[in-house]
């Protein structure tokens, strides 16, 4: 096999005229047409000077073309770096600079704001719009519809995904061909995907869930995807009768339950609903089953590992748990201080090992050594316990990471901006429960003596430097932050204090 990832996921469909993507407007794209597009894109990337191992940063709207860039990178052996479309130019600048990406691909609407970024980072800048226009697509039309697949190994890095770190600096998780391929193969078997499946895909394609779980599974099984630009209620309701499966974040399911059109007859034909990227409330599980007769399948994964555990396809899908370790993946609960394995039922750090676990952090050997043990176990930073039946319960996080609507948010980044604001003495950013997003961001600030910070001005100022999903939903002024005897801010106390802020 010349290129394990490309040959297994994409190459098997060469000449396959079966439908791969169904778009919201009724158009379809076959596997063969998709691969011809990807081959042309691979040609463009190599013409721009990229060779195997180089990085291309991609901040474009969801479209078949965006997905084809991933396929093109796999075929050319280029490292794919997808970026959240909400990231500001300042944020994009860090990712491009840190990764050494030689090409930055963006929507035409972002061209002006990213020109300086690309120039300062020494990257070529090309455009791609969700309707298939843009300079990159123009170049592609001049290239052949075939491309000689680059030779790669299972250990070669296929993608670089940035995730928040304990220092506040984003870390580039290096995911290999073997990481991505092994996880897809396991999930196809565990969730019983076949070529007859039609997956309703309303997720973004810039992180693991929508890109490597949903897309890779469909490609491997040879099924179809209803490829929607995002979660728009009318579209989802209209397309559910055409699907057999759906993957989503908890927000998708809470919103569906809030719509009277979402009924048992509407989804009676559906065989599987999967939830992930954030905890699903037990209440949502119960309401969903009562409304539809279906039990949502919840699983547990992360940027550095893809999927680690899953509730069973056949068997009890237990609310409040993320199921059992996937075949080939080992999960243990350890003492955070000693690393010793804890007895069943005790809460400790979740560590995972398997072919799905990433290679390390890009150009951060010290951070890699801190979180990836020599024996291959990755220290996730999540706290959990196994119940008497072997189901894994996630009870919290050792890190202060906030997961809102499936997106990772690191408080330190927001706190640094808040602390620079006029009349702000100090701040603490926390995540609190939210009925729609799972968690949402709340900023707690202490004013300088005798001063009263302008909350509206603060919100406006920090919004210029942060993606929208990172914006605090509330900014609260308090006399002082709770601290322990060592002077450390007690964020748990703040989370407890404001836990019901968004309770209906």
C-alpha positions as CSV (number, residue, x, y, z in Angstrom):
1,X,0.0,0.0,0.0
2,X,1.6,3.2,-1.2
3,X,-0.3,5.6,1.1
4,X,-2.3,3.8,3.8
5,X,-4.7,6.7,4.6
6,X,-5.4,7.8,1.1
7,X,-5.5,4.3,-0.5
8,X,-7.9,2.9,2.2
9,X,-10.3,5.9,2.6
10,X,-10.2,7.5,-0.8
11,X,-8.4,5.3,-3.3
12,X,-10.8,2.5,-3.0
13,X,-13.5,4.7,-4.6
14,X,-11.6,5.5,-7.8
15,X,-14.1,5.3,-10.6
16,X,-17.0,4.9,-8.2
17,X,-19.9,6.8,-9.6
18,X,-22.1,6.2,-6.6
19,X,-23.2,9.3,-4.7
20,X,-20.9,10.4,-1.9
21,X,-22.2,13.9,-0.9
22,X,-25.8,15.1,-1.0
23,X,-26.0,18.9,-0.5
24,X,-28.7,21.0,1.1
25,X,-29.8,22.4,-2.3
26,X,-30.4,19.0,-3.8
27,X,-27.2,18.7,-5.7
28,X,-25.1,15.5,-5.4
29,X,-21.4,14.7,-5.9
30,X,-20.2,11.2,-6.7
31,X,-17.1,9.6,-5.2
32,X,-15.4,9.7,-8.6
33,X,-16.1,13.4,-9.1
34,X,-14.9,14.1,-5.6
35,X,-11.6,12.3,-6.2
36,X,-11.1,14.1,-9.5
37,X,-11.5,17.4,-7.7
38,X,-9.1,16.3,-4.9
39,X,-6.5,15.3,-7.5
40,X,-6.6,18.7,-9.1
41,X,-6.2,20.3,-5.6
42,X,-3.2,18.1,-4.9
43,X,-1.7,19.4,-8.2
44,X,-2.2,23.0,-7.1
45,X,-0.6,22.4,-3.7
46,X,2.5,20.9,-5.3
47,X,2.7,23.7,-7.9
48,X,2.7,26.1,-5.0
49,X,5.8,24.4,-3.8
50,X,4.6,22.1,-1.1
51,X,6.1,18.6,-0.8
52,X,5.3,15.7,1.5
53,X,5.5,16.8,5.2
54,X,4.8,20.5,4.5
55,X,1.8,22.1,6.2
56,X,-1.2,23.9,4.6
57,X,-3.5,26.0,6.9
58,X,-7.1,26.0,5.9
59,X,-9.7,28.5,7.2
60,X,-12.6,28.2,4.8
61,X,-16.4,27.6,5.1
62,X,-17.7,24.1,5.0
63,X,-18.2,22.8,1.4
64,X,-17.3,19.7,-0.7
65,X,-14.3,21.7,-1.8
66,X,-13.1,22.1,1.8
67,X,-13.4,18.4,2.3
68,X,-11.5,17.7,-0.9
69,X,-8.6,19.8,0.3
70,X,-8.2,17.2,3.1
71,X,-8.3,14.4,0.5
72,X,-5.7,16.3,-1.6
73,X,-3.4,16.6,1.3
74,X,-3.7,12.9,2.1
75,X,-2.9,12.1,-1.5
76,X,0.1,14.4,-1.7
77,X,1.4,13.5,1.8
78,X,0.9,17.1,2.9
79,X,-0.1,17.8,6.5
80,X,-3.6,19.2,6.8
81,X,-4.2,22.0,9.3
82,X,-7.9,22.9,9.5
83,X,-8.7,26.1,11.4
84,X,-11.9,27.2,13.1
85,X,-13.7,29.7,10.8
86,X,-14.4,31.9,13.8
87,X,-10.7,32.5,14.6
88,X,-9.6,36.1,14.4
89,X,-6.5,37.2,12.3
90,X,-4.5,37.3,15.5
91,X,-5.3,33.7,16.3
92,X,-4.7,32.6,12.7
93,X,-1.3,34.3,12.7
94,X,-0.2,32.2,15.7
95,X,-1.2,28.9,14.1
96,X,0.4,29.7,10.7
97,X,3.6,31.0,12.3
98,X,3.9,28.1,14.8
99,X,3.1,25.4,12.3
100,X,5.4,26.9,9.6
101,X,2.5,26.4,7.1
102,X,3.7,27.4,3.6
103,X,0.2,28.0,2.3
104,X,-2.9,29.6,3.9
105,X,-6.2,29.0,2.3
106,X,-9.1,31.3,3.2
107,X,-12.5,32.6,2.1
108,X,-12.4,35.6,-0.2
109,X,-14.2,37.6,2.5
110,X,-11.1,37.2,4.7
111,X,-8.5,38.0,2.1
112,X,-7.9,41.6,3.2
113,X,-7.6,40.7,6.9
114,X,-5.3,37.8,6.3
115,X,-3.0,39.3,3.7
116,X,-0.8,40.8,6.3
117,X,-0.8,37.6,8.3
118,X,0.3,35.5,5.4
119,X,3.0,37.9,4.4
120,X,4.4,38.1,7.9
121,X,4.5,34.3,8.2
122,X,6.0,33.8,4.7
123,X,3.0,31.8,3.5
124,X,1.3,31.9,0.1
125,X,-2.3,33.1,0.4
126,X,-5.1,31.6,-1.8
127,X,-8.9,31.8,-1.6
128,X,-11.6,29.2,-1.7
129,X,-15.3,30.1,-1.3
130,X,-18.1,27.7,-0.4
131,X,-19.6,28.0,-3.9
132,X,-16.4,26.6,-5.5
133,X,-15.0,29.9,-6.6
134,X,-11.7,31.5,-5.6
135,X,-8.1,31.7,-6.7
136,X,-7.3,28.1,-5.5
137,X,-10.2,26.6,-7.5
138,X,-9.3,28.7,-10.5
139,X,-5.8,27.2,-10.4
140,X,-7.2,23.7,-9.9
141,X,-9.1,23.9,-13.3
142,X,-5.7,24.1,-15.0
143,X,-4.5,20.8,-13.5
144,X,-5.2,17.2,-14.5
145,X,-7.9,15.2,-12.8
146,X,-5.3,12.5,-11.8
147,X,-2.4,12.8,-9.4
148,X,0.3,10.3,-8.5
149,X,-0.3,9.4,-4.9
150,X,2.7,10.2,-2.6
151,X,4.3,7.3,-0.8
152,X,3.6,7.5,3.0
153,X,3.8,5.3,6.0
154,X,1.4,4.7,8.9
155,X,3.7,6.8,11.1
156,X,3.7,9.9,8.8
157,X,1.8,12.9,10.2
158,X,-1.4,13.4,8.3
159,X,-3.0,16.3,10.2
160,X,-2.0,19.0,12.7
161,X,-4.9,20.0,15.0
162,X,-4.3,22.7,17.6
163,X,-5.7,22.3,21.1
164,X,-5.4,24.4,24.3
165,X,-2.6,23.7,26.7
166,X,-2.1,24.2,30.4
167,X,0.2,27.2,29.7
168,X,-2.5,28.9,27.6
169,X,-0.5,28.4,24.4
170,X,-2.3,26.3,21.8
171,X,-0.5,23.0,21.0
172,X,-0.4,21.3,17.6
173,X,-1.4,17.7,18.0
174,X,0.4,15.6,15.4
175,X,-2.1,12.9,14.1
176,X,-0.6,10.2,12.0
177,X,-2.1,8.2,9.1
178,X,-2.2,5.2,11.4
179,X,-4.0,7.2,14.1
180,X,-6.8,8.3,11.8
181,X,-7.1,5.1,9.9
182,X,-7.2,2.7,12.9
183,X,-9.9,4.8,14.6
184,X,-12.1,4.8,11.5
185,X,-11.8,1.1,11.1
186,X,-12.7,0.4,14.7
187,X,-15.7,2.8,14.6
188,X,-17.1,1.4,11.4
189,X,-17.2,-2.0,13.1
190,X,-18.4,-0.8,16.5
191,X,-21.2,1.4,15.1
192,X,-22.0,-1.0,12.2
193,X,-21.7,1.4,9.3
194,X,-22.2,0.0,5.8
195,X,-22.5,1.4,2.3
196,X,-26.3,1.6,2.8
197,X,-25.9,4.3,5.5
198,X,-26.7,8.0,4.9
199,X,-25.1,10.2,7.5
200,X,-26.7,13.6,8.3
201,X,-23.6,15.8,8.6
202,X,-24.3,19.2,10.1
203,X,-21.0,19.4,12.0
204,X,-18.1,21.7,11.1
205,X,-15.1,20.1,9.3
206,X,-12.3,21.9,11.2
207,X,-12.1,19.5,14.1
208,X,-12.0,15.8,14.9
209,X,-15.7,15.1,15.2
210,X,-17.0,16.3,11.8
211,X,-13.8,15.6,9.9
212,X,-12.2,12.5,11.2
213,X,-15.1,10.7,12.8
214,X,-18.0,11.4,10.5
215,X,-16.2,11.8,7.2
216,X,-13.6,9.0,7.6
217,X,-16.3,6.5,8.8
218,X,-18.4,7.3,5.8
219,X,-15.5,7.0,3.4
220,X,-14.4,3.7,4.8
221,X,-17.9,2.3,4.7
222,X,-18.7,3.6,1.3
223,X,-21.9,5.4,2.4
224,X,-23.3,8.8,1.7
225,X,-23.4,12.1,3.7
226,X,-26.1,14.7,3.6
227,X,-23.5,17.5,3.8
228,X,-25.1,20.6,5.3
229,X,-23.2,23.9,5.8
230,X,-24.2,23.9,9.5
231,X,-27.0,23.1,11.9
232,X,-30.0,25.0,10.5
233,X,-33.2,23.6,12.1
234,X,-35.4,23.7,9.0
235,X,-32.8,21.9,6.9
236,X,-32.1,19.3,9.5
237,X,-35.9,18.6,10.0
238,X,-36.3,18.4,6.2
239,X,-33.3,16.0,5.7
240,X,-33.8,13.6,8.6
241,X,-36.3,11.4,6.6
242,X,-33.5,10.9,4.1
243,X,-30.8,9.8,6.6
244,X,-30.1,6.6,8.5
245,X,-27.6,8.1,11.0
246,X,-26.7,11.4,12.6
247,X,-23.7,12.7,14.6
248,X,-24.0,15.8,16.7
249,X,-23.0,17.8,19.7
250,X,-25.4,18.0,22.7
251,X,-26.6,21.4,21.4
252,X,-28.0,19.7,18.3
253,X,-30.2,17.4,20.3
254,X,-31.4,20.0,22.8
255,X,-32.5,22.2,19.9
256,X,-34.3,19.3,18.1
257,X,-36.1,18.5,21.3
258,X,-37.3,22.1,21.4
259,X,-39.0,21.9,18.0
260,X,-42.5,20.4,17.8
261,X,-41.7,19.0,14.4
262,X,-39.2,16.6,15.8
263,X,-41.4,13.6,16.4
264,X,-41.1,9.8,16.6
265,X,-42.6,9.3,13.1
266,X,-40.0,11.7,11.7
267,X,-37.1,9.5,12.9
268,X,-38.7,6.1,13.1
269,X,-36.4,4.8,10.3
270,X,-33.1,6.1,11.9
271,X,-30.8,3.5,13.3
272,X,-28.3,5.6,15.1
273,X,-27.8,9.0,16.8
274,X,-24.3,9.7,18.1
275,X,-23.4,12.5,20.5
276,X,-19.9,13.8,21.5
277,X,-17.5,16.7,21.9
278,X,-19.2,17.8,25.2
279,X,-21.1,16.0,28.0
280,X,-24.7,15.1,27.2
281,X,-27.0,15.7,30.2
282,X,-28.8,12.6,31.5
283,X,-32.0,14.6,31.2
284,X,-31.4,15.1,27.5
285,X,-30.9,11.3,27.1
286,X,-34.3,10.6,28.9
287,X,-36.2,13.3,26.9
288,X,-34.8,12.1,23.6
289,X,-35.8,8.5,24.3
290,X,-39.2,9.5,25.5
291,X,-39.8,11.6,22.3
292,X,-38.3,9.3,19.7
293,X,-37.9,5.8,21.2
294,X,-34.2,6.0,20.4
295,X,-31.3,6.0,22.8
296,X,-28.5,8.4,21.9
297,X,-25.1,6.7,21.8
298,X,-22.5,8.8,23.7
299,X,-18.8,8.4,23.2
300,X,-15.6,10.0,24.4
301,X,-12.8,11.4,22.4
302,X,-10.4,14.3,22.1
303,X,-8.1,16.0,19.7
304,X,-5.1,14.1,20.6
305,X,-6.7,10.6,20.5
306,X,-9.8,10.7,18.3
307,X,-12.3,8.3,19.9
308,X,-11.4,6.4,23.0
309,X,-14.6,4.9,24.4
310,X,-18.2,4.3,23.3
311,X,-21.4,3.1,24.6
312,X,-22.4,-0.1,22.9
313,X,-24.3,-0.3,19.7
314,X,-25.9,-3.5,20.9
315,X,-26.5,-3.3,24.6
316,X,-27.3,-0.7,27.2
317,X,-26.4,2.9,26.3
318,X,-26.1,4.2,29.8
319,X,-26.9,7.9,30.4
320,X,-24.2,9.8,32.1
321,X,-21.4,7.5,30.9
322,X,-19.3,7.3,27.8
323,X,-19.3,3.5,27.6
324,X,-16.4,1.1,27.3
325,X,-12.9,1.4,25.8
326,X,-12.9,0.8,22.1
327,X,-11.2,-2.4,20.8
328,X,-7.4,-1.8,20.7
329,X,-7.6,1.2,23.1
330,X,-6.7,0.8,26.8
331,X,-8.1,3.2,29.4
332,X,-7.0,3.4,33.0
333,X,-7.8,5.6,36.0
334,X,-4.7,6.8,37.9
335,X,-3.7,8.9,40.8
336,X,-2.8,12.3,39.4
337,X,0.2,12.6,41.7
338,X,1.7,9.1,41.6
339,X,0.4,7.7,38.3
340,X,-0.6,4.5,40.1
341,X,-3.7,2.7,38.9
342,X,-6.7,3.3,41.2
343,X,-9.2,0.6,42.3
344,X,-12.5,0.3,40.3
345,X,-14.9,3.0,41.4
346,X,-12.4,5.6,42.5
347,X,-12.1,8.9,40.7
348,X,-8.8,9.7,39.1
349,X,-7.0,10.9,36.0
350,X,-8.1,9.2,32.7
351,X,-5.1,7.9,30.7
352,X,-5.4,6.2,27.3
353,X,-3.1,4.1,25.1
354,X,-3.6,2.7,21.6
355,X,-3.1,3.1,17.9
356,X,-5.4,6.2,18.0
357,X,-3.1,8.2,20.3
358,X,-1.3,11.0,18.7
359,X,2.5,11.2,18.0
360,X,3.1,14.3,20.1
361,X,2.9,18.1,20.1
362,X,4.4,20.0,17.3
363,X,7.8,21.4,18.3
364,X,7.0,21.0,22.0
365,X,9.1,18.1,23.2
366,X,8.8,19.1,26.8
367,X,5.0,19.3,26.7
368,X,4.9,16.0,24.9
369,X,7.0,14.4,27.6
370,X,4.7,15.8,30.3
371,X,1.5,14.4,28.8
372,X,2.6,11.3,26.8
373,X,4.2,8.7,28.9
374,X,7.1,6.6,27.7
375,X,4.9,3.5,27.7
376,X,2.5,5.2,25.3
377,X,-0.2,6.3,27.8
378,X,-1.6,9.8,27.2
379,X,-2.6,11.8,30.3
380,X,-5.9,13.3,29.2
381,X,-6.4,15.8,32.0
382,X,-9.9,14.5,32.4
383,X,-11.1,12.9,35.7
384,X,-13.2,9.8,35.6
385,X,-14.2,6.5,37.2
386,X,-15.3,3.1,36.1
387,X,-18.5,1.8,37.6
388,X,-19.1,-1.8,38.6
389,X,-20.2,-2.7,35.1
390,X,-17.2,-1.2,33.4
391,X,-18.8,1.9,32.0
392,X,-16.6,5.0,32.1
393,X,-18.0,8.1,33.8
394,X,-16.3,11.5,33.2
395,X,-16.7,13.6,36.3
396,X,-14.6,16.6,35.6
397,X,-11.3,18.0,34.3
398,X,-8.0,18.5,35.9
399,X,-7.4,21.3,33.5
400,X,-9.5,24.4,33.4
401,X,-10.6,23.8,29.9
402,X,-14.1,24.9,29.0
403,X,-16.0,23.0,26.4
404,X,-18.9,25.0,25.0
405,X,-20.9,23.7,22.1
406,X,-18.1,21.2,21.4
407,X,-15.4,23.9,21.1
408,X,-12.4,24.0,23.5
409,X,-11.8,27.3,25.3
410,X,-8.9,28.0,27.5
411,X,-9.6,30.6,30.3
412,X,-6.1,31.9,30.5
413,X,-6.3,33.4,27.0
414,X,-9.5,35.4,28.0
415,X,-8.1,36.4,31.4
416,X,-5.0,38.0,29.9
417,X,-7.2,40.2,27.8
418,X,-9.5,41.1,30.7
419,X,-6.7,41.9,33.0
420,X,-5.5,44.5,30.5
421,X,-8.9,46.3,30.5
422,X,-9.3,49.7,32.1
423,X,-10.1,49.5,35.8
424,X,-9.8,45.7,36.0
425,X,-7.6,44.5,38.8
426,X,-7.8,40.8,38.1
427,X,-10.1,38.2,36.6
428,X,-11.1,34.5,36.6
429,X,-12.8,32.9,33.6
430,X,-14.9,29.8,34.3
431,X,-17.3,27.4,32.5
432,X,-20.8,27.0,33.9
433,X,-23.7,24.7,32.9
434,X,-25.7,25.9,30.0
435,X,-28.9,24.2,28.6
436,X,-27.9,24.7,25.0
437,X,-24.1,24.6,24.9
438,X,-23.3,22.2,27.7
439,X,-21.1,24.9,29.2
440,X,-20.7,28.6,28.5
441,X,-18.1,31.2,29.4
442,X,-18.5,33.5,32.4
443,X,-15.9,36.1,33.3
444,X,-15.6,37.1,37.0
445,X,-13.6,40.4,37.5
446,X,-12.4,42.4,40.5
447,X,-12.3,46.2,40.0
448,X,-9.4,48.4,40.9
449,X,-10.0,50.2,44.2
450,X,-12.7,52.9,43.9
451,X,-13.3,52.2,40.2
452,X,-16.2,50.7,38.2
453,X,-15.2,49.0,35.0
454,X,-17.5,49.5,32.0
455,X,-18.7,46.0,31.2
456,X,-20.1,46.8,27.8
457,X,-16.8,48.4,26.7
458,X,-14.9,45.3,28.0
459,X,-17.1,43.0,26.1
460,X,-16.7,45.0,22.9
461,X,-12.9,45.3,23.3
462,X,-12.1,41.6,23.9
463,X,-14.5,40.6,21.1
464,X,-12.0,42.1,18.6
465,X,-9.3,39.6,19.6
466,X,-11.4,36.4,20.3
467,X,-13.5,34.1,18.2
468,X,-17.2,34.5,19.0
469,X,-17.5,31.1,20.8
470,X,-14.9,32.4,23.3
471,X,-16.9,35.5,24.2
472,X,-18.1,35.5,27.9
473,X,-21.9,35.3,28.1
474,X,-21.7,37.2,31.3
475,X,-19.1,39.5,33.0
476,X,-19.7,39.7,36.7
477,X,-17.9,42.1,39.1
478,X,-17.1,40.7,42.6
479,X,-15.3,42.3,45.6
480,X,-12.6,39.6,45.5
481,X,-11.7,36.2,44.1
482,X,-11.9,33.2,46.4
483,X,-8.4,31.8,47.2
484,X,-6.9,29.0,49.3
485,X,-4.2,29.5,51.9
486,X,-1.5,29.4,49.1
487,X,-3.2,32.3,47.3
488,X,-4.4,30.2,44.4
489,X,-7.8,31.2,43.0
490,X,-10.4,28.6,43.7
491,X,-12.3,28.3,40.4
492,X,-14.4,25.4,41.7
493,X,-15.9,27.8,44.3
494,X,-16.8,30.2,41.5
495,X,-18.3,27.5,39.4
496,X,-20.4,26.4,42.4
497,X,-21.5,30.0,43.1
498,X,-22.6,30.7,39.5
499,X,-23.7,27.1,38.5
500,X,-27.4,28.1,38.2
501,X,-26.8,31.3,36.3
502,X,-28.3,29.9,33.1
503,X,-30.7,27.4,34.6
504,X,-34.2,27.8,33.0
